[in-house]
Amino acid sequence: MSTSPVESADQGRLTESEYRERLRELPPSAKLVAKVLEGDAPLSQGGLAEESLLPDRTVRYALNRLEDEELVDSRYSFKDARKQVYFLTV
């Protein structure tokens, strides 16, 4: 029995409980960045630093940790192709 493309696309997404469990193990900076992205995604690294009041270096570290856990993804900005914007994968 095969699955439809919609069903297979949904299989890659995390449930709310899986998302929270992965986030629980991360440092506070990553949790704050994820919280900011919940309300204002997509944002650039600079936008995340501005919204979270964290230093650029800390935001970069938090994004790396979130990407390692596959909680955040990025794409090039439509407004400025030199920048990447980040968004939650859930």
Steps between C-alpha positions, in 0.01 A plus 500: 500500500654833398459835667389814325745792463306693764527215750872449434565874536321500837709206622811722503339757731533483877205483733471766766619259770804392292584866437479586870707197600783589259487864608513407870860375470630816332664801668287802601623708206369240253166492682475880480584503128237230438244703695575810293463295181162371618361851471712679243635248249669521260777718639863557410776443751518876556124519546516219753777679691295819502178332614660273762751761628770232473845562349551387137742231611248353745226503235733320257572235766129462579413461131768235458360305795144532366614387155680200653170395657318569170273752670591792274569534130613786279456639152626805316302817562269615224577863591878462510650189343826558688327414828351180631181497703414239759172333590379211717446165334197411713 
